[in-house]
Amino acid sequence: MKTEKRIKVFLVDDDAVFLKSLEIEFMNTGSFIVETYATGERCLENLANAPDVIVLDYHLDGIDKDAMNGVKTLDKIRTSNADIPVLMLSSQDKIEVAINCMHHKAFDYVVKSETAFIRMQKIITGIMQLKKVEKQLSWYMERM
């Protein structure tokens, strides 16, 4: 029986309660390895742990007002490793915020709500399927 590789997800949010509930949701599926960080700086310090996907809060200034915001963190992740898909997460349901995130090369934007976890799970499943197809395509292209 083939076992599926678990997906390593970094969850980055300064809202401790939301972060913990998200971590529990991801852990309960059994498909994920989860690392949580309260700041973008901590996330960046741990990029060597090779996440498959990063879920990143838009604001990140709840604990430390001088903390790097989500967009700056996203830019630094892109500089460090442009291949890591980043889902931006925010309590703001504003199109300008979503567009800003996409301009900074976020893979997708999710509004914090009761359905946020389900949406993230579907997006991450789609990302992993896309990576698998890209890998297969690359394998075939090398042999042509």
C-alpha positions as a LaTeX table, in Angstrom:
\begin{tabular}{lrrr}
\hline
Residue & $x$ (\AA) & $y$ (\AA) & $z$ (\AA) \\
\hline
Met1 & 0.00 & 0.00 & 0.00 \\
Lys2 & 1.41 & 3.36 & $-1.05$ \\
Thr3 & 1.41 & 5.98 & 1.69 \\
Glu4 & 0.86 & 9.57 & 0.69 \\
Lys5 & 3.60 & 12.02 & 1.58 \\
Arg6 & 2.37 & 14.41 & 4.23 \\
Ile7 & 2.29 & 18.07 & 3.23 \\
Lys8 & 4.44 & 20.44 & 5.30 \\
Val9 & 2.56 & 23.65 & 5.99 \\
Phe10 & 3.84 & 26.76 & 7.74 \\
Leu11 & 1.03 & 28.68 & 9.46 \\
Val12 & 1.98 & 32.29 & 10.18 \\
Asp13 & $-0.46$ & 34.40 & 12.19 \\
Asp14 & $-0.20$ & 36.76 & 15.16 \\
Asp15 & $-3.67$ & 35.79 & 16.43 \\
Ala16 & $-2.73$ & 32.97 & 18.85 \\
Val17 & $-6.27$ & 31.58 & 19.16 \\
Phe18 & $-6.87$ & 31.52 & 15.40 \\
Leu19 & $-3.38$ & 30.05 & 14.82 \\
Lys20 & $-3.97$ & 27.25 & 17.33 \\
Ser21 & $-7.42$ & 26.39 & 15.94 \\
Leu22 & $-5.99$ & 26.31 & 12.41 \\
Glu23 & $-3.12$ & 24.10 & 13.56 \\
Ile24 & $-5.57$ & 21.67 & 15.19 \\
Glu25 & $-7.72$ & 21.57 & 12.03 \\
Phe26 & $-4.70$ & 20.77 & 9.84 \\
Met27 & $-3.30$ & 18.20 & 12.29 \\
Asn28 & $-6.65$ & 16.42 & 12.58 \\
Thr29 & $-6.69$ & 15.55 & 8.89 \\
Gly30 & $-3.50$ & 13.50 & 9.26 \\
Ser31 & $-2.28$ & 14.73 & 5.86 \\
Phe32 & $-0.19$ & 17.61 & 7.15 \\
Ile33 & 2.96 & 18.37 & 9.07 \\
Val34 & 2.43 & 21.80 & 10.64 \\
Glu35 & 4.87 & 24.42 & 11.89 \\
Thr36 & 3.38 & 27.58 & 13.41 \\
Tyr37 & 4.91 & 31.04 & 13.71 \\
Ala38 & 3.55 & 34.22 & 15.28 \\
Thr39 & 5.70 & 36.53 & 13.11 \\
Gly40 & 6.95 & 36.74 & 9.56 \\
Glu41 & 10.48 & 37.05 & 10.89 \\
Arg42 & 10.23 & 33.64 & 12.63 \\
Cys43 & 8.80 & 32.10 & 9.46 \\
Leu44 & 11.70 & 33.44 & 7.40 \\
Glu45 & 14.25 & 32.13 & 9.93 \\
Asn46 & 12.82 & 28.64 & 9.42 \\
Leu47 & 12.49 & 28.48 & 5.61 \\
Ala48 & 15.30 & 25.90 & 5.60 \\
Asn49 & 12.70 & 23.47 & 7.01 \\
Ala50 & 11.34 & 23.35 & 3.42 \\
Pro51 & 7.61 & 23.98 & 3.66 \\
Asp52 & 5.42 & 22.77 & 0.78 \\
Val53 & 3.01 & 25.64 & 1.38 \\
Ile54 & 2.92 & 28.74 & 3.61 \\
Val55 & $-0.32$ & 30.21 & 4.97 \\
Leu56 & 0.50 & 33.82 & 5.84 \\
Asp57 & $-1.58$ & 36.43 & 7.67 \\
Tyr58 & $-1.83$ & 39.81 & 5.96 \\
His59 & $-1.21$ & 42.06 & 8.99 \\
Leu60 & 1.04 & 40.29 & 11.53 \\
Asp61 & 1.31 & 43.29 & 13.87 \\
Gly62 & $-0.88$ & 42.14 & 16.77 \\
Ile63 & 2.00 & 41.13 & 19.05 \\
Asp64 & 4.69 & 43.55 & 17.93 \\
Lys65 & 3.65 & 46.79 & 16.23 \\
Asp66 & 7.06 & 46.89 & 14.50 \\
Ala67 & 6.73 & 43.33 & 13.13 \\
Met68 & 7.05 & 42.82 & 9.41 \\
Asn69 & 3.61 & 42.69 & 7.77 \\
Gly70 & 2.42 & 39.79 & 5.62 \\
Val71 & 3.16 & 41.45 & 2.29 \\
Lys72 & 6.77 & 42.27 & 3.27 \\
Thr73 & 7.16 & 38.71 & 4.54 \\
Leu74 & 5.72 & 37.41 & 1.24 \\
Asp75 & 8.24 & 39.51 & $-0.71$ \\
Lys76 & 11.12 & 38.09 & 1.35 \\
Ile77 & 9.83 & 34.52 & 0.87 \\
Arg78 & 9.69 & 35.18 & $-2.90$ \\
Thr79 & 13.30 & 36.47 & $-2.82$ \\
Ser80 & 14.46 & 33.46 & $-0.83$ \\
Asn81 & 12.46 & 30.77 & $-2.67$ \\
Ala82 & 10.05 & 31.77 & $-5.42$ \\
Asp83 & 8.71 & 28.20 & $-5.72$ \\
Ile84 & 6.98 & 28.04 & $-2.32$ \\
Pro85 & 3.24 & 28.67 & $-2.80$ \\
Val86 & 1.96 & 31.24 & $-0.30$ \\
Leu87 & $-1.70$ & 31.59 & 0.65 \\
Met88 & $-2.48$ & 34.99 & 2.12 \\
Leu89 & $-5.01$ & 35.08 & 4.91 \\
Ser90 & $-6.86$ & 38.12 & 6.21 \\
Ser91 & $-9.94$ & 39.10 & 8.14 \\
Gln92 & $-10.43$ & 41.85 & 5.55 \\
Asp93 & $-12.89$ & 41.00 & 2.82 \\
Lys94 & $-11.67$ & 43.78 & 0.54 \\
Ile95 & $-10.84$ & 43.32 & $-3.14$ \\
Glu96 & $-7.95$ & 45.84 & $-2.90$ \\
Val97 & $-6.27$ & 43.67 & $-0.24$ \\
Ala98 & $-6.67$ & 40.54 & $-2.35$ \\
Ile99 & $-5.34$ & 42.32 & $-5.46$ \\
Asn100 & $-2.36$ & 43.66 & $-3.50$ \\
Cys101 & $-1.52$ & 40.13 & $-2.36$ \\
Met102 & $-1.76$ & 38.78 & $-5.90$ \\
His103 & 0.51 & 41.60 & $-7.18$ \\
His104 & 3.08 & 40.38 & $-4.69$ \\
Lys105 & 2.76 & 36.87 & $-6.16$ \\
Ala106 & 0.62 & 35.17 & $-3.52$ \\
Phe107 & $-0.83$ & 31.91 & $-4.85$ \\
Asp108 & $-4.27$ & 32.76 & $-3.47$ \\
Tyr109 & $-6.12$ & 34.87 & $-0.91$ \\
Val110 & $-8.46$ & 33.51 & 1.76 \\
Val111 & $-10.71$ & 35.56 & 4.06 \\
Lys112 & $-10.75$ & 34.40 & 7.70 \\
Ser113 & $-14.17$ & 32.87 & 8.27 \\
Glu114 & $-15.87$ & 29.64 & 9.35 \\
Thr115 & $-15.09$ & 28.15 & 5.93 \\
Ala116 & $-11.45$ & 29.36 & 5.73 \\
Phe117 & $-9.95$ & 25.99 & 6.68 \\
Ile118 & $-11.99$ & 24.09 & 4.08 \\
Arg119 & $-11.04$ & 26.63 & 1.39 \\
Met120 & $-7.35$ & 26.40 & 2.35 \\
Gln121 & $-7.46$ & 22.61 & 2.33 \\
Lys122 & $-8.95$ & 22.62 & $-1.19$ \\
Ile123 & $-6.40$ & 25.16 & $-2.44$ \\
Ile124 & $-3.48$ & 23.21 & $-0.93$ \\
Thr125 & $-4.77$ & 19.97 & $-2.49$ \\
Gly126 & $-4.90$ & 21.80 & $-5.83$ \\
Ile127 & $-1.35$ & 23.12 & $-5.35$ \\
Met128 & $-0.03$ & 19.63 & $-4.63$ \\
Gln129 & $-1.80$ & 18.20 & $-7.69$ \\
Leu130 & $-0.36$ & 21.00 & $-9.82$ \\
Lys131 & 3.16 & 20.30 & $-8.50$ \\
Lys132 & 2.73 & 16.61 & $-9.29$ \\
Val133 & 1.63 & 17.34 & $-12.87$ \\
Glu134 & 4.51 & 19.83 & $-13.33$ \\
Lys135 & 6.96 & 17.18 & $-12.08$ \\
Gln136 & 5.56 & 14.57 & $-14.48$ \\
Leu137 & 5.63 & 17.03 & $-17.37$ \\
Ser138 & 9.22 & 17.94 & $-16.57$ \\
Trp139 & 10.14 & 14.23 & $-16.51$ \\
Tyr140 & 8.59 & 13.70 & $-19.96$ \\
Met141 & 10.13 & 16.88 & $-21.41$ \\
Glu142 & 13.60 & 15.73 & $-20.32$ \\
Arg143 & 13.13 & 12.53 & $-22.30$ \\
Met144 & 12.05 & 14.14 & $-25.57$ \\
\hline
\end{tabular}
